[in-house]
Structure formats: structure tokens, C-alpha cells
Amino acid sequence: MKVKKADRIVGKNLTFRNACVADAEFIYSLRKDEEKSRHLSKITDGVDAQVKWLESYAVKADEAYFIIESSEVGGAPLGTVRLYDAQGDSFCWGSWVLVSGAPSNAAIESALIVYEYAVKHLGFKKAHFQVHSQNEGVWKFHERFGAMRLAEDAGQIHYSLAYEDIVSSIARYRRYLNNGIIIQEYSN
């Protein structure tokens, strides 16, 4: 199995748009925000480094990096999320950051979009990811979805989420994504 880019994925209130070089300033602003980035890998370079990363991402065929936007016309950027590191029938996701003041349902809807895209569209059967051990709100969020702790090292909790738990969570939280997703395939 393989993680694939999409140009757009539209949910109920959110749209995922494939990230591009023009998003470097926004992404950099999230990553340099002390509150938002305290549980992320540290950045030491400026916007130019983000531009270079996005240029290298553009030619990769095995990951998808999205700007999360409001689905309203001219929707404001609300955050980022990335799918990557396919291992057999499991995918990893992370780089999940939302702006301060994002709508209260943005976290749950964006997680549901990730799972619906990865499982129902790409065919993955499980997920794996890491959460900073001090990021209690996020690891509690994942554990409510059924994520199982596999290990903890260097301040990171390693998780796995089984297919049954993904499908169950999509059903349990359906009201946040009641019509599923609409995917505009990648056209590069």
C-alpha cells in the first residue's frame, strides 16, 4: 500500500488542500509559534528552509501533506496534517497542527478525514503514529479513538490503531463528517 496525494479532500466544514511552496509562510508561522510547536520537532531555519522542504515534498510520491482550510468560500487556513511512512497496510500521520481559535470541531473532523481517506480510499487497515508524552490532550484524543500504546521512549509515545477501531470511530463520530468526504484526485 502507498500513501498518495490528493489535490483536495472536502469534508463537512473542512477542506484539505495539497500543500505547495506558496504555503511556506503559513506553515512556518505554525511551526515557530511557541505554544503550537512545543510538542513538535524544533525548527532552526526560516521560511527558506520550509520552501526547500515543500519543493522536495512536491516530487515525493509516498506522502501527502495538506493545508487544512475552512470549507467556506475563500476558506481561511486552519492548520496542517501529513500522511506518510506506509508500512505494509499501516500508515503514519502527524504534523497535525491547528491555529489558535480554530473551530472546536476542527480536530475531530480533521482526524476523521485522515482516517476516511486512508482507510476507505487508499485501503490501509491500520495507523501508527507518535505523540509527545507531555502532549496529554492529543494522546487522550487518540486513546478515545482506540489507539493502543506500544512503547514510550525519548519523550514519545508510540501508538497503533487497528482497522476495527478506525471504522468504529468513524461511525461513532459520524455527525462531524456525516456525508463522508469528496476527493479531488492529485493532478500533477
N, CA, C and O of each residue as an XYZ file, in Angstrom:
752
protein
N       0.823     -1.181      0.000
C       0.000      0.000      0.000
C       0.866      1.243      0.000
O       2.030      1.217      0.400
N       0.270      2.327     -0.457
C       1.034      3.547     -0.630
C       0.187      4.757     -0.258
O      -0.995      4.828     -0.594
N       0.802      5.703      0.437
C       0.150      6.985      0.685
C       0.198      7.760     -0.621
O       1.234      7.800     -1.284
N      -0.913      8.372     -0.992
C      -0.996      9.144     -2.222
C      -1.519     10.540     -1.917
O      -2.337     10.741     -1.019
N      -1.028     11.485     -2.685
C      -1.506     12.858     -2.582
C      -2.921     12.947     -3.163
O      -3.335     12.112     -3.967
N      -3.639     13.968     -2.739
C      -4.900     14.368     -3.357
C      -4.822     15.884     -3.515
O      -4.218     16.565     -2.687
N      -5.431     16.411     -4.573
C      -5.466     17.869     -4.708
C      -6.310     18.488     -3.600
O      -5.926     19.481     -2.982
N      -7.479     17.869     -3.364
C      -8.401     18.354     -2.329
C      -9.174     17.183     -1.756
O      -9.478     16.206     -2.441
N      -9.479     17.318     -0.484
C     -10.413     16.405      0.169
C     -11.387     17.301      0.928
O     -10.978     18.080      1.790
N     -12.655     17.190      0.611
C     -13.664     18.061      1.202
C     -14.495     17.259      2.193
O     -15.040     16.206      1.863
N     -14.582     17.777      3.412
C     -15.412     17.187      4.456
C     -16.647     18.039      4.678
O     -17.127     18.708      3.763
N     -17.153     18.010      5.891
C     -18.355     18.767      6.238
C     -18.059     20.260      6.368
O     -18.717     21.084      5.732
N     -17.079     20.603      7.183
C     -16.725     22.004      7.424
C     -15.293     22.333      7.058
O     -14.891     23.496      7.080
N     -14.514     21.299      6.717
C     -13.102     21.475      6.420
C     -12.758     20.951      5.036
O     -13.412     20.048      4.514
N     -11.726     21.531      4.457
C     -11.147     21.052      3.210
C      -9.664     20.856      3.436
O      -8.999     21.710      4.022
N      -9.140     19.720      2.968
C      -7.696     19.510      2.939
C      -7.243     19.874      1.536
O      -7.804     19.385      0.555
N      -6.233     20.727      1.432
C      -5.675     21.111      0.139
C      -4.201     20.717      0.130
O      -3.480     20.982      1.093
N      -3.754     20.088     -0.952
C      -2.362     19.678     -1.053
C      -1.455     20.886     -0.838
O      -1.631     21.922     -1.478
N      -0.492     20.749      0.059
C       0.420     21.845      0.378
C       1.357     22.122     -0.792
O       1.748     21.211     -1.522
N       1.710     23.395     -0.958
C       2.626     23.797     -2.025
C       3.566     24.878     -1.477
O       3.408     25.341     -0.348
N       4.527     25.259     -2.283
C       5.539     26.233     -1.861
C       4.904     27.530     -1.368
O       5.431     28.163     -0.452
N       3.795     27.930     -1.952
C       3.131     29.169     -1.534
C       2.642     29.113     -0.084
O       2.318     30.147      0.501
N       2.589     27.921      0.491
C       2.140     27.759      1.874
C       3.272     27.859      2.895
O       3.033     27.747      4.098
N       4.483     28.067      2.430
C       5.651     28.046      3.318
C       5.521     29.021      4.481
O       5.814     28.658      5.620
N       5.095     30.230      4.221
C       4.984     31.242      5.278
C       3.970     30.811      6.339
O       4.232     30.933      7.536
N       2.810     30.305      5.901
C       1.791     29.852      6.854
C       2.313     28.692      7.702
O       2.174     28.700      8.925
N       2.913     27.698      7.050
C       3.439     26.538      7.774
C       4.518     26.981      8.758
O       4.542     26.541      9.907
N       5.399     27.847      8.299
C       6.458     28.355      9.172
C       5.858     29.079     10.380
O       6.356     28.935     11.497
N       4.801     29.849     10.167
C       4.183     30.578     11.281
C       3.625     29.614     12.331
O       3.693     29.898     13.526
N       3.081     28.491     11.900
C       2.600     27.481     12.846
C       3.766     26.858     13.609
O       3.704     26.681     14.826
N       4.821     26.532     12.879
C       5.950     25.818     13.477
C       6.804     26.698     14.394
O       7.488     26.190     15.281
N       6.764     28.006     14.182
C       7.540     28.882     15.072
C       6.703     29.389     16.242
O       7.250     29.986     17.169
N       5.399     29.166     16.222
C       4.526     29.548     17.331
C       4.898     28.702     18.553
O       4.774     27.478     18.521
N       5.349     29.347     19.620
C       5.852     28.619     20.790
C       4.814     27.683     21.387
O       5.142     26.562     21.777
N       3.587     28.120     21.461
C       2.527     27.283     22.036
C       2.234     26.078     21.142
O       2.114     24.956     21.632
N       2.121     26.308     19.847
C       1.783     25.231     18.907
C       2.929     24.253     18.697
O       2.696     23.062     18.491
N       4.145     24.733     18.746
C       5.283     23.894     18.365
C       5.992     23.225     19.534
O       6.986     22.528     19.331
N       5.515     23.418     20.723
C       6.260     22.873     21.869
C       6.332     21.354     21.866
O       7.196     20.788     22.535
N       5.450     20.673     21.134
C       5.477     19.212     21.053
C       5.914     18.721     19.679
O       5.767     17.539     19.368
N       6.450     19.617     18.857
C       6.934     19.262     17.524
C       8.454     19.285     17.510
O       9.088     19.825     18.416
N       9.029     18.690     16.471
C      10.478     18.800     16.322
C      10.805     20.278     16.091
O      10.097     20.979     15.368
N      11.864     20.725     16.704
C      12.243     22.140     16.659
C      12.744     22.536     15.274
O      13.386     21.750     14.577
N      12.435     23.770     14.894
C      12.959     24.315     13.652
C      13.983     25.376     14.013
O      13.819     26.115     14.984
N      15.024     25.439     13.232
C      16.066     26.433     13.487
C      16.253     27.359     12.296
O      16.875     28.414     12.421
N      15.725     26.977     11.152
C      15.870     27.786      9.945
C      14.578     28.548      9.682
O      13.553     28.285     10.311
N      14.634     29.484      8.760
C      13.496     30.333      8.455
C      12.592     29.784      7.363
O      12.580     28.587      7.079
N      11.841     30.685      6.764
C      10.879     30.337      5.722
C      11.577     29.658      4.542
O      11.001     28.765      3.920
N      12.800     30.066      4.228
C      13.517     29.468      3.093
C      13.686     27.959      3.259
O      13.582     27.212      2.286
N      13.943     27.512      4.477
C      14.066     26.073      4.725
C      12.727     25.373      4.503
O      12.682     24.250      4.001
N      11.634     26.047      4.882
C      10.305     25.472      4.654
C      10.019     25.389      3.156
O       9.421     24.418      2.692
N      10.440     26.397      2.402
C      10.282     26.384      0.942
C      11.025     25.178      0.358
O      10.475     24.453     -0.471
N      12.257     24.967      0.784
C      13.046     23.827      0.281
C      12.378     22.510      0.626
O      12.330     21.603     -0.205
N      11.857     22.393      1.855
C      11.170     21.157      2.243
C       9.948     20.931      1.343
O       9.715     19.813      0.884
N       9.174     21.985      1.092
C       7.986     21.853      0.246
C       8.358     21.520     -1.195
O       7.628     20.786     -1.862
N       9.474     22.042     -1.687
C       9.940     21.688     -3.031
C      10.291     20.204     -3.102
O       9.964     19.538     -4.083
N      10.948     19.686     -2.082
C      11.280     18.253     -2.089
C      10.019     17.411     -1.901
O       9.905     16.339     -2.496
N       9.075     17.874     -1.089
C       7.798     17.171     -0.918
C       7.061     17.059     -2.248
O       6.465     16.022     -2.539
N       7.096     18.111     -3.055
C       6.338     18.145     -4.314
C       6.697     16.997     -5.242
O       5.853     16.568     -6.029
N       7.911     16.489     -5.177
C       8.315     15.401     -6.078
C       8.215     14.025     -5.415
O       8.478     13.011     -6.063
N       7.845     13.977     -4.151
C       7.680     12.685     -3.467
C       6.354     12.052     -3.876
O       5.354     12.739     -4.079
N       6.371     10.753     -3.988
C       5.152     10.042     -4.381
C       4.600      9.190     -3.248
O       3.654      8.430     -3.456
N       5.171      9.301     -2.055
C       4.774      8.382     -0.992
C       4.304      9.085      0.286
O       4.322      8.484      1.361
N       3.889     10.334      0.181
C       3.314     11.021      1.321
C       2.363     12.104      0.835
O       2.399     12.522     -0.323
N       1.514     12.544      1.751
C       0.553     13.595      1.441
C       0.583     14.608      2.583
O       0.440     14.241      3.750
N       0.766     15.868      2.248
C       0.832     16.944      3.231
C      -0.233     17.952      2.858
O      -0.242     18.481      1.746
N      -1.125     18.214      3.788
C      -2.285     19.046      3.496
C      -2.334     20.298      4.353
O      -1.914     20.308      5.510
N      -2.858     21.349      3.751
C      -3.270     22.536      4.479
C      -4.740     22.317      4.795
O      -5.543     22.053      3.900
N      -5.087     22.426      6.064
C      -6.478     22.294      6.494
C      -7.105     23.679      6.402
O      -6.605     24.642      6.983
N      -8.208     23.763      5.664
C      -8.883     25.046      5.472
C     -10.349     24.934      5.861
O     -10.921     23.844      5.881
N     -10.945     26.074      6.167
C     -12.383     26.141      6.334
C     -13.001     25.887      4.962
O     -12.468     26.351      3.954
N     -14.119     25.156      4.907
C     -14.771     24.868      3.624
C     -15.563     26.045      3.081
O     -16.073     25.983      1.962
N     -15.673     27.111      3.854
C     -16.376     28.296      3.360
C     -15.626     28.865      2.166
O     -14.422     28.650      2.028
N     -16.323     29.583      1.313
C     -15.696     30.190      0.152
C     -14.548     31.074      0.635
O     -14.708     31.884      1.547
N     -13.392     30.901      0.005
C     -12.217     31.645      0.428
C     -11.754     31.240      1.820
O     -11.187     32.039      2.565
N     -12.007     29.993      2.148
C     -11.747     29.477      3.491
C     -10.361     29.775      4.017
O      -9.366     29.637      3.306
N     -10.311     30.178      5.251
C      -9.045     30.509      5.904
C      -8.252     29.239      6.212
O      -8.842     28.207      6.533
N      -6.921     29.305      6.116
C      -6.115     28.153      6.525
C      -6.205     27.979      8.040
O      -6.063     28.933      8.804
N      -6.447     26.723      8.452
C      -6.632     26.426      9.867
C      -5.538     25.542     10.443
O      -5.415     25.419     11.661
N      -4.731     24.916      9.562
C      -3.692     24.045     10.084
C      -3.074     23.165      9.023
O      -3.228     23.395      7.823
N      -2.364     22.139      9.498
C      -1.685     21.195      8.611
C      -1.872     19.775      9.131
O      -2.154     19.562     10.310
N      -1.710     18.808      8.231
C      -1.673     17.394      8.596
C      -0.949     16.642      7.483
O      -1.023     17.016      6.313
N      -0.247     15.576      7.867
C       0.552     14.827      6.901
C       0.330     13.334      7.087
O       0.252     12.850      8.216
N       0.229     12.603      5.983
C       0.183     11.142      5.957
C       1.460     10.669      5.282
O       1.844     11.200      4.240
N       2.133      9.658      5.878
C       3.433      9.235      5.368
C       3.789      7.874      5.954
O       2.971      7.270      6.649
N       4.985      7.387      5.688
C       5.565      6.189      6.287
C       4.668      4.960      6.199
O       4.389      4.317      7.211
N       4.218      4.635      4.994
C       3.443      3.404      4.816
C       4.322      2.205      5.126
O       5.439      2.087      4.621
N       3.803      1.318      5.963
C       4.484      0.071      6.319
C       3.467     -1.044      6.155
O       2.651     -1.294      7.042
N       3.523     -1.711      5.009
C       2.509     -2.734      4.725
C       1.142     -2.087      4.648
O       0.916     -1.194      3.833
N       0.219     -2.543      5.508
C      -1.140     -1.991      5.482
C      -1.369     -0.921      6.547
O      -2.512     -0.610      6.882
N      -0.275     -0.354      7.083
C      -0.356      0.689      8.103
C       0.247      1.986      7.570
O       1.247      1.970      6.852
N      -0.368      3.100      7.930
C       0.156      4.413      7.559
C       0.386      5.220      8.828
O      -0.229      4.964      9.863
N       1.270      6.187      8.735
C       1.538      7.092      9.836
C       0.942      8.454      9.499
O       0.873      8.841      8.333
N       0.520      9.164     10.515
C       0.098     10.537     10.282
C       0.573     11.418     11.426
O       0.725     10.972     12.563
N       0.802     12.685     11.090
C       1.312     13.633     12.060
C       1.410     15.012     11.448
O       0.667     15.339     10.522
N       2.330     15.830     11.962
C       2.439     17.237     11.547
C       1.072     17.902     11.639
O       0.731     18.784     10.852
N       0.302     17.451     12.624
C      -1.082     17.886     12.810
C      -1.094     19.067     13.759
O      -0.944     18.914     14.971
N      -1.275     20.251     13.187
C      -1.254     21.487     13.961
C      -2.430     22.344     13.502
O      -2.646     22.534     12.305
N      -3.177     22.853     14.460
C      -4.290     23.755     14.160
C      -3.998     25.129     14.754
O      -3.385     25.241     15.816
N      -4.444     26.170     14.056
C      -4.240     27.536     14.538
C      -5.030     27.755     15.828
O      -6.032     27.087     16.080
N      -4.567     28.687     16.625
C      -5.341     29.101     17.795
C      -6.653     29.694     17.297
O      -6.677     30.446     16.322
N      -7.722     29.354     17.963
C      -9.027     29.865     17.561
C      -9.694     29.070     16.461
O     -10.733     29.491     15.951
N      -9.124     27.916     16.070
C      -9.776     27.069     15.072
C     -11.119     26.618     15.632
O     -11.257     26.480     16.847
N     -12.109     26.387     14.779
C     -13.408     25.922     15.277
C     -13.238     24.692     16.175
O     -12.338     23.878     15.968
N     -14.106     24.574     17.161
C     -13.974     23.499     18.144
C     -14.063     22.103     17.534
O     -13.526     21.150     18.099
N     -14.723     21.969     16.402
C     -14.851     20.651     15.771
C     -13.724     20.350     14.781
O     -13.718     19.282     14.169
N     -12.773     21.268     14.614
C     -11.728     21.082     13.600
C     -10.837     19.884     13.898
O     -10.437     19.184     12.969
N     -10.517     19.628     15.145
C      -9.646     18.497     15.479
C     -10.321     17.179     15.126
O      -9.728     16.337     14.450
N     -11.539     16.998     15.572
C     -12.190     15.711     15.329
C     -12.509     15.525     13.852
O     -12.331     14.430     13.319
N     -12.978     16.576     13.182
C     -13.281     16.422     11.757
C     -12.018     16.156     10.956
O     -12.042     15.332     10.041
N     -10.917     16.827     11.271
C      -9.690     16.583     10.506
C      -9.176     15.169     10.738
O      -8.681     14.544      9.800
N      -9.276     14.644     11.956
C      -8.875     13.255     12.210
C      -9.755     12.290     11.427
O      -9.256     11.323     10.850
N     -11.051     12.542     11.403
C     -11.973     11.677     10.651
C     -11.669     11.715      9.157
O     -11.741     10.685      8.486
N     -11.329     12.895      8.628
C     -10.967     12.991      7.214
C      -9.713     12.169      6.943
O      -9.652     11.448      5.947
N      -8.715     12.269      7.814
C      -7.495     11.470      7.656
C      -7.850      9.992      7.580
O      -7.420      9.295      6.661
N      -8.636      9.510      8.548
C      -8.953      8.079      8.592
C      -9.827      7.638      7.424
O      -9.612      6.570      6.851
N     -10.805      8.455      7.075
C     -11.668      8.082      5.951
C     -10.859      8.020      4.652
O     -11.039      7.099      3.855
N      -9.987      8.974      4.439
C      -9.156      8.977      3.231
C      -8.216      7.767      3.216
O      -8.126      7.054      2.216
N      -7.522      7.547      4.327
C      -6.524      6.469      4.374
C      -7.152      5.086      4.304
O      -6.625      4.207      3.622
N      -8.256      4.878      4.988
C      -8.861      3.544      5.063
C      -9.802      3.286      3.893
O      -9.672      2.279      3.197
N     -10.742      4.188      3.679
C     -11.767      3.935      2.660
C     -11.292      4.228      1.247
O     -11.781      3.621      0.294
N     -10.336      5.159      1.094
C      -9.889      5.500     -0.257
C      -8.569      4.825     -0.621
O      -8.424      4.292     -1.721
N      -7.610      4.849      0.298
C      -6.296      4.277     -0.012
C      -6.184      2.800      0.357
O      -5.283      2.114     -0.125
N      -7.087      2.300      1.205
C      -7.114      0.881      1.531
C      -6.276      0.436      2.715
O      -6.098     -0.765      2.916
N      -5.753      1.368      3.506
C      -4.982      0.983      4.683
C      -5.888      0.318      5.718
O      -7.092      0.573      5.758
N      -5.298     -0.532      6.548
C      -6.046     -1.266      7.565
C      -5.722     -0.830      8.985
O      -6.424     -1.208      9.922
N      -4.671     -0.043      9.157
C      -4.328      0.444     10.498
C      -3.433      1.666     10.386
O      -2.932      2.008      9.315
N      -3.253      2.309     11.530
C      -2.419      3.514     11.594
C      -1.385      3.343     12.698
O      -1.600      2.619     13.670
N      -0.260      4.024     12.524
C       0.753      4.109     13.571
C       1.222      5.554     13.627
O       1.265      6.242     12.607
N       1.571      6.007     14.817
C       1.995      7.397     14.986
C       2.624      7.560     16.354
O       2.540      6.681     17.211
N       3.256      8.710     16.536
C       3.880      9.047     17.800
C       3.292     10.362     18.307
O       2.930     11.247     17.532
N       3.209     10.458     19.624
C       2.737     11.684     20.269
C       3.720     12.008     21.386
O       4.138     11.125     22.135
N       4.081     13.264     21.489
C       4.963     13.709     22.566
C       4.285     13.367     23.897
O       3.106     13.664     24.090
N       5.021     12.753     24.798
C       4.439     12.274     26.055
C       3.834     13.394     26.901
O       2.940     13.132     27.706
N       4.295     14.625     26.740
C       3.741     15.745     27.503
C       2.519     16.368     26.829
O       1.895     17.272     27.385
N       2.180     15.892     25.646
C       1.047     16.433     24.900
C      -0.217     15.647     25.282
O      -0.803     14.938     24.464
N      -0.606     15.797     26.527
C      -1.678     14.992     27.106
C      -2.999     15.108     26.344
O      -3.678     14.103     26.136
N      -3.363     16.302     25.933
C      -4.626     16.466     25.213
C      -4.668     15.638     23.941
O      -5.702     15.054     23.615
N      -3.550     15.580     23.214
C      -3.519     14.838     21.950
C      -3.484     13.338     22.200
O      -4.186     12.593     21.516
N      -2.682     12.867     23.168
C      -2.684     11.417     23.363
C      -4.000     10.932     23.940
O      -4.409      9.808     23.649
N      -4.679     11.738     24.749
C      -6.018     11.351     25.223
C      -7.008     11.298     24.057
O      -7.856     10.408     23.990
N      -6.887     12.261     23.142
C      -7.734     12.272     21.946
C      -7.572     10.963     21.184
O      -8.565     10.315     20.854
N      -6.336     10.566     20.900
C      -6.073      9.337     20.153
C      -6.546      8.104     20.916
O      -7.062      7.169     20.304
N      -6.385      8.081     22.210
C      -6.822      6.929     23.000
C      -8.334      6.805     23.008
O      -8.854      5.692     23.088
N      -9.064      7.928     22.928
C     -10.529      7.859     22.797
C     -10.928      7.203     21.478
O     -11.999      6.603     21.382
N     -10.078      7.314     20.468
C     -10.335      6.656     19.183
C      -9.985      5.165     19.240
O     -10.295      4.422     18.310
N      -9.346      4.729     20.320
C      -8.976      3.325     20.456
C      -7.505      3.041     20.240
O      -7.107      1.876     20.206
N      -6.684      4.071     20.094
C      -5.248      3.866     19.871
C      -4.632      3.139     21.058
O      -4.941      3.428     22.214
N      -3.757      2.195     20.749
C      -3.080      1.392     21.762
C      -1.626      1.832     21.877
O      -0.929      1.977     20.872
N      -1.178      2.043     23.111
C       0.226      2.384     23.357
C       1.082      1.151     23.106
O       0.818      0.072     23.635
N       2.104      1.332     22.294
C       3.034      0.241     22.011
C       4.315      0.376     22.807
O       4.862     -0.616     23.288
N       4.795      1.605     22.946
C       6.068      1.843     23.628
C       6.171      3.322     23.952
O       5.409      4.148     23.448
N       7.136      3.634     24.807
C       7.433      5.032     25.102
C       8.944      5.160     25.217
O       9.588      4.433     25.974
N       9.502      6.098     24.451
C      10.938      6.349     24.512
C      11.238      7.774     24.076
O      10.509      8.351     23.269
N      12.290      8.324     24.600
C      12.754      9.669     24.244
C      11.624     10.690     24.231
O      11.588     11.576     23.377
N      10.693     10.563     25.189
C       9.604     11.519     25.291
C       8.486     11.327     24.280
O       7.607     12.180     24.164
N       8.504     10.222     23.549
C       7.473      9.938     22.546
C       6.689      8.685     22.933
O       7.275      7.693     23.365
N       5.379      8.730     22.779
C       4.535      7.551     22.961
C       4.227      7.024     21.561
O       3.748      7.767     20.704
N       4.500      5.761     21.338
C       4.247      5.120     20.041
C       2.899      4.407     20.104
O       2.625      3.650     21.036
N       2.067      4.661     19.100
C       0.713      4.127     19.064
C       0.461      3.307     17.805
O       1.130      3.456     16.783
N      -0.538      2.434     17.927
C      -1.102      1.729     16.783
C      -2.616      1.806     16.923
O      -3.149      1.731     18.031
N      -3.297      1.953     15.811
C      -4.755      1.999     15.807
C      -5.253      0.990     14.790
O      -4.965      1.108     13.599
N      -5.998      0.000     15.255
C      -6.472     -1.100     14.422
C      -7.644     -0.673     13.535
O      -8.363      0.281     13.834
N      -7.808     -1.401     12.451
C      -8.882     -1.153     11.487
C     -10.247     -1.064     12.173
O     -11.017     -0.139     11.914
N     -10.543     -2.022     13.042
C     -11.850     -2.063     13.705
C     -12.091     -0.791     14.519
O     -13.206     -0.272     14.554
N     -11.041     -0.294     15.173
C     -11.184      0.926     15.961
C     -11.343      2.156     15.074
O     -12.072      3.085     15.423
N     -10.665      2.166     13.928
C     -10.827      3.270     12.980
C     -12.260      3.311     12.471
O     -12.902      4.361     12.500
N     -12.759      2.182     12.009
C     -14.121      2.106     11.467
C     -15.143      2.454     12.551
O     -16.108      3.170     12.287
N     -14.934      1.952     13.759
C     -15.833      2.246     14.875
C     -15.849      3.745     15.190
O     -16.911      4.315     15.441
N     -14.686      4.376     15.177
C     -14.618      5.814     15.465
C     -15.265      6.637     14.365
O     -15.945      7.624     14.646
N     -15.060      6.243     13.119
C     -15.726      6.948     12.011
C     -17.235      6.887     12.202
O     -17.927      7.886     12.005
N     -17.748      5.726     12.583
C     -19.191      5.574     12.808
C     -19.650      6.359     14.048
O     -20.675      7.040     14.007
N     -18.892      6.262     15.147
C     -19.271      6.909     16.404
C     -19.319      8.430     16.265
O     -20.191      9.080     16.842
N     -18.387      8.996     15.505
C     -18.310     10.447     15.364
C     -18.854     10.941     14.014
O     -18.524     12.044     13.577
N     -19.671     10.137     13.369
C     -20.204     10.426     12.034
C     -20.833     11.814     11.932
O     -20.786     12.429     10.867
N     -21.412     12.313     13.004
C     -22.083     13.628     12.928
C     -21.114     14.745     12.526
O     -21.540     15.781     12.016
N     -19.815     14.537     12.753
C     -18.817     15.533     12.377
C     -18.405     15.422     10.911
O     -17.712     16.291     10.383
N     -18.838     14.349     10.266
C     -18.475     14.116      8.865
C     -19.601     13.295      8.223
O     -19.354     12.274      7.581
N     -20.834     13.760      8.410
C     -21.998     12.937      8.096
C     -22.142     12.519      6.641
O     -22.796     11.511      6.369
N     -21.568     13.238      5.707
C     -21.672     12.844      4.294
C     -20.366     12.281      3.746
O     -20.189     12.187      2.531
N     -19.465     11.913      4.626
C     -18.187     11.378      4.170
C     -17.320     12.475      3.574
O     -17.416     13.640      3.959
N     -16.478     12.087      2.636
C     -15.555     13.041      2.011
C     -15.683     12.985      0.501
O     -16.106     11.979     -0.067
N     -15.315     14.068     -0.128
C     -15.233     14.147     -1.589
C     -13.761     14.384     -1.917
O     -13.133     15.299     -1.385
N     -13.225     13.548     -2.798
C     -11.805     13.605     -3.110
C     -11.601     14.093     -4.534
O     -12.185     13.561     -5.479
N     -10.773     15.098     -4.672
C     -10.309     15.540     -5.983
C      -8.911     14.966     -6.141
O      -7.981     15.378     -5.447
N      -8.767     14.022     -7.048
C      -7.513     13.304     -7.221
C      -6.364     14.249     -7.552
O      -6.566     15.335     -8.095
N      -5.181     13.818     -7.219
C      -3.964     14.582     -7.494
C      -3.729     14.647     -8.991
O      -3.812     13.631     -9.682
N      -3.437     15.836     -9.495
C      -3.345     16.012    -10.949
C      -2.008     16.543    -11.411
O      -1.925     17.112    -12.499
N      -0.967     16.380    -10.634
C       0.326     16.919    -11.047
C       0.938     16.111    -12.154
O       2.032     16.431    -12.620
